[in-house]
């Protein structure tokens, strides 16, 4: 059966199979629900602006609404969701300025991670990162847009993991769902330049060089291009689809009262 999620300016369709069921282990249940919803955000199964239907989602996951609400509250604290009085909980829909700010934070995190990795670089890590780039190239060549986004993010995640800093990795994971969700709605033509495997080779080579300035310059150029491309897409989409009366501000309020 197909569930229909009604959002102010469009209808979002999803199958219950977009969510896996959650095993009923109480000590980790909230965490499992949170990570499942986070994955749905990153994969585009829950798109920016979509209203969360708690009844349908808790049924699909096989958990109580109370457990789901606890998980959603944590994701709201992370900025992935927004709660609007009298309307419900929505997937955060970033503004162009917020896209630029998130990419700026990603640059700060990932350029630092790259510096850390450069100090502990090993042949095994080189092989892992080359494999991630090969996956990206394979998916780009196959025009598999969704898998290319996943491969792209896996490359960046591997560098954050290899930094040896779990706090950095947690921060990265809390941000990347926002960007991934926007990327999935942007489409393959717009994002193809951002998924260029040769550009990711350059990122890896900057780490191998051990040159701090080269790392900073290479990673800054990569994220500056990403920020400008995605922010422009969000700007054009908002101009077309979002009316002032239904837009959600960063604080989660409506632009005008609607009861």
N, C-alpha and C positions, 0 to 999 in steps of 0.2 A: 504494500500500500504506500502511496506517496502522500506525505504530509505537506501542506501548503502553509508557508509562513508569510503572513501579510505584514509588509512594512509600508511606511507612509507613501512612498512613491513607486513601489514595485512589489512584485510577488516573488518570493524565494522558495524554490521547490527542493526538497531533499528527501532521500530515502532513509528509513530507519537503519539501513545497513551502513550508512555513513558513520554510525557510532557502533563500536564493539560493546558487547555486554561486559559488565564489571563483575569480577569474582567477589564473592561476599566474604571478604576478610576484614573484619571490623577495624583492626588496628591501622590498616592502610587504605580503607575505603575512601575517605575524603580525598586523600592524595591521588588515588587511582582516578576518581571522578575528575578532579582538577586537571590531571595530565591528559585525560581523554578529551575533555573540552578544549584544552590548550592545543592539542593536536588538530582538532577540528577547525580551530581558528587558523592555525598555520597552514593547513591544507586547502583552505578556502571553502570547506564544507559549511562553515558558518562565516558568511561574508560581512564586511563592514556595514553597519546600519541595521542588521537583522535583529528582530526582537526574539529573545529567548522565551520559548514556550515551556514553562517549568513542568507542566503536567505531561506533555508529550516526551520531553527530554528525559525526565526521571523514569518514565515507562520504558523508553528505548534502552536506557542504561541499566534498568532493573534495580534501581535504588529508590529510597524514600525521597520525598521532596525536601525534607529537612536536611538530609545529607547533601543533596544537590545544592541547596541554598548556601550551605557552609562553603562548598567549593566555589560557587559563583561569587560569594562575598570576597574570598581571597583573590580571585581573578580581577574583581573590581578594584581591590586595593592595589593591584599591580598595574592598573590602568588599561587592562584588556577589555573590560566591560564598563558600561556606565548605567547607573540606575536613575530613571526619570520618574519623578512623582506622578502617580495616577496613570502611568503608561507602561511601566515595566522595566526590565533589564535588556539592554541592547549591546551588541558588539560595537566596540569603540570605532568610530569613523573619523580618522585623523584629518585635520585640516592641512593645507599645504605647509604652513609654518611648523606644525607639529611633525610632519614628515621630515622636514629639514632638521629639526631639533633631534629627532630620534636617530637619524643618520649621523648627526654630530656626535651623539653619545656612542653609537656603534664604532665610529672612527676612534674615539678616545679609548674604548675598551679593546678593540681588535688591534690597533697599532701598538698598544702596550703589550697585548698578548703576543704579537709578532716579535717584539723586542725580547720578551721573556723566552720565546721559543728559539730565537737566534742564539741565545746563550747556552741552550741545552739541546741543540740540534743533533740528530743521530741519523744514520742510514735507514734505520727502521721507520723513523718518522718521515723521512723523505719518501720512502716507498708508499707509506700510508697516504700522504698528501698527493702524490702522483696518481695513485689509484682513484682518489676522489676526483681529480681533474679528468682522468680518463672516463670516469662515469659521467661527468658533466658533458664532455665532448660527445660521448656515445648518445646521450639523450638529446643534445642539441642537434646532432646530425640526423637523428631519427624524428626530429620535429615533435618530440614528446615533451610538451611544455611543462606539464605538471611535474614529471620526473626530473626535468632540468632544474626547476626551482628547488626541489628536494636535494639534488646533487650539489647545487650551488651552496645551499645552506649547510650541508654536511661538511663541505670543505672548510667553511668559516668556523663551524662548530668544532671541528677537529683541531684547529689552531687554538681556539679558546681552551679546549680540554688539555692540550699539550703544554699550555702555559704553566700548569701546575697550581693554578690559583682557583679554588672552587668558588670563591666569592665572585670573581670575575665571570666565571661560567654561569652562575646563577643569574647574574644581572643581564648577561647576554641573552639567556633563554627567556627572561621576562620581557625583553624588548622585541625579539625577533618575530614573535607571533603577530604583532601589529603590522610589521613590514611585509611578512609573508602573505597575510590576508589581503593587503592592498595589491601585492604583486599578482596574486591569482586573479584579481578582478581587472587588472590592467591589460592583460592579453599578451600573446606571444610576440607580435610584431613590435610593440613598444619596448618589451623587455629583452629582446634578443641581444642588443649590444651590451647589456649588463651581464649576460651569461657567456660572454666570449671566453672560451677556454684559454686562449693565448694571454688574455689579461690576467687570468688566475695563475698562469705559469709565471708571469712577471711578479705577482705577489709572492709566490714561492721563492723565486730567485732573489728577491729583495731580502728575504729571511736568510737564505743560504749565504748571502754576501756578508752578513753580520754588520753591515754599515747602517748605523742608526738613522742618519739623514736620508739615505736611500729608502729605508723602510718607511719612514714617516711620509716622504714625498709620494711614494708609489701608492701607499694605502690611502692617503688623502685624496689623490686624483681619482682613485676607484670609488670612494664614497661620495666625493663631490658630484661625480657623474650620476651615481645612483640617486642621490638626493634631488638633483635638478630634474631628472627624468620622471621619478615617481611623483614628486611634488607638482609638476606640471600636469601630469595625468589627473591627480586628485583635484587640482584647480579647475580643469576643464570639466570633469565629471560633476563637481559641485555646481558649476555654472549652469549645467544642463538639467540635472535631476533634482537638485535640492532647492525647495522653496523656503523663504525666510521663516514661514510659519511652522515648518516641520524640522528645521535644522537643529542639530544637537550641538551645544557649545561644549568646550573642553570640560566644563564643570558638570556636564550632564543635565543642564537645564534646557528647556525649549526656548526658542527665540521669542515666542509669544505664548501667553497662557492659553491652554486649550482645555482647561477644566480638570 
